[in-house]
Amino acid sequence: MSGTVRPPPALDDLSRRKWLMSAPAAGLMLSFSKQAAAGSQLEEPLADAVRTALSSAIAQQAPPVPEFPTTVARMAYLRWLAAMAERLQKRVPDRDTRVEFLRTVWYEAGRAGLDVSLVLGLVQVESAFRKYAVSSVGARGYMQVMPFWTRTIGDGDAGRLFHMQTNLRFGCVILRHYLERERGDAFMALGRYNGSRGRAPYPDAVFGAQRIWKFSDTAAG
């Protein structure tokens, strides 16, 4: 594809990560993060069993109340929350909104079996953390979910995609669905999420943004 920037094919994982933060890759990440980039998932026919499973996955709307098996786990979560709140402050100045968002994304990412740093990287690229972002193709909210998903696996009310937890629930469930379709290949799954399967700019932008949201809990060691 003309204009596509790819890392050299022989790079190992460490070199690839370094390339992602180089000038061309950083430029890609910046260009994506300044707009409601993507969410142009393609509407595909779903088998009845898949549709039922996805519908069930998004149906429960319980508030994201963290539960922890041990005090150690709870303290690790609180350290993560404090670190992420500090990193997110410039993007989301209101403290209450910032904390509510982080609690919700942590809950929904974990519920869907996703790395929370990957979800945060996707949100940064998709909407720059703007709750009411709308793309040129009509994708909505933090994770730029296409309205057809509410007809396919929800109640048909696309307006609910501007509700924080609903948007994050849909986005995480959809990303998990694409990961399963691609047998765990995050690069290809992110391409499906963006409607650009097999092309590098969008997945590379998300992987680059993900680095910002990685958390190393030194206190746990």
N, C-alpha and C positions, 0 to 999 in steps of 0.2 A: 504494500500500500504506500503510495507516495506520501512523503512527509512523516512516516512512522519512524520513531527513534527507538532502536532496540540495543540492549547491551550486546557486546561481542559474544557469540555462542560458546566460546571456550571458557568463559569466566566461571570460577567456582563460586560458592555461596557468599564467602566473605568478599571477594572482589566484586560480585554483583551488588552487594549492599553498598560498597564504596561507590560504585558507579551511580547508584540511585541518588546519592547525595552530591554528585558532580553537577556542573553547570547545566548540561542539557536535561538531566533527569529532574533537578530541582526546579528548572523552568517549567517542565511539564506539570509537576505537582502544584506549583504556584498558579499556573493557568487554570487548572481544574478547580483549585480551592477558591478562586474568586467568583465562581458562578455556581448556579444550580446545575450540576454537570450532567446528570446522567439519568438515573432512574428510568431509562427508556427500555425496561425489560420488555421482551417480546411476548405477546399473548400466544400461548400454545395450548393445544388441546391436552387435557389431563385425563388420565385414566380415573374411573370412578373411585377406586381405592386411594389413589393419590390425592384427589380432591377432598375426599372425606378426611384423610389424615391431616391435610393442611388446614381444613376448616376446624377440625378439633384442636389443632395446635394454636390457632389464634382466638378460639372462643372464650377461654377463661380470662376475665378482666380483673382478677384480684390485684390489689395494690402491691407494689414490690416491697414487701416487708422482709428484710434480711433475717434469716435464721441460721444459726451457727452451731455446729456440734460441740465446739470447745471454745474456751476463752481465747486460746491462741489463734484460732481461725477468726474470731471476731476482731481481735486486735490487728491482725494482718489486713483485714478489710478496712478498718478505720485508717490505717496508715496509707493504704492505697487511695482511699477517698480524699484524705488530706492532700496527698501529692497531686492527684488529678485535679482537685479543685484549684490548687495554686496554678497549675499549668493552663487551666481553662479560663482563668480570671479575665484576661484581656478580651477573650472572645465572647464570654458571657459574664458581664460585670455584676449582674444581680446575684447576690450570694444564694438566696433561697432557690432561685431558678436553677442555678449552677449545681447545687447539691441535689435537688430533686432529679435533674437530668442524669447526673452521674449514678445515683442510686438506681434509677430506672434502667439505664443502659447496662449496668453491672448485672442486674437481675435478669433482664431479657437476653443478654448475651449468654449468661450461664444456663438459663432455661433452654436455650437452643443449642447448647454445646459448642459455643463459639468463643474464640479468644477475644476478650473485651477490648484489647488494644487494636485488633483488626476492625472491630465494629466502630470504634472511635475514629480510626483512620478513614474508614468509609464515610462516616458522617461528615468529617472535615472536608473531604473531597466533594461529596455530593451536595452539601448545603451550607458549608462553613458554619455549622451549628445554628442555622436559622430555622426556627420552628415553622415559619410560614413561607418558606422558600417554595417557589413554583418554577419548574423548568419550562423551556419552550415547547416541550411535548406534553406538558400537563402533569408531570410527576410532582408529588407533594411532600412537604415536610422534611424532617431531619434526614431521613434515609431515602428521600425521593422515590416514594412508592407510586407506581402507576395506578390510576383509579380502577382499571379493569380487574385488579386483584380483589377489590371489595365485592365485585359482582361474582367473581369466580369462586372465592373461598370465604367471603364475608356476608354481610347483610345488605350490600349494595350502596351503603351510605358513604360516598367518597369524602364527604365533609369531615368524617371522623379521622381521616388521615392527618389532620392538623392537631389532633389530640396526642400529647407526648407519648404516653404508653402505647396507645394503639399503633402509632406510626412505628415505634421501635419494635413492637411485637411483630407487625407485618414484615418489616425489613429483615429482622433476624430470622424469622421463619422462612422467608423467601431465600435468603442467602444460604441457610442450611439445606433447603431443597436443592438449590443449584450445586452445592458441594456434594450432595449425594448423587446428583445426576452426573457430576464429573469425577466421581469416585475419589473425592478428597483433594482434587487438584484445585488449590485456591486461585491460581492464575486464571484457569479456565472458568471457574465459578464466578469470579469477579467480572470477567468478560461477559458472561451471561447476564449478570446483574445490570451491567451497563448497556447491554445490547450491542456489544462490540467483541463478541467471542473470538478468541484467537489473536487479537491485536494487543499490542503491548502498552500503549500510553495510559489507559485507565488503570489496569491492575498495578502497573509500576507506580502510578501516582498514589494509589491506596497503600501499597507497601511502604513507600517513602513516608507518607503521613503516619503510618502505624508506628514508626520509630519514635515519634514524639510521645506516644502514649504507652510505650513499654514501661513496666514497673519492676524494678529489682528491689525486693524487700530485704535490705541488708540487716535489719533488726531481727529477722527470722533466723538468720544464720548464727 
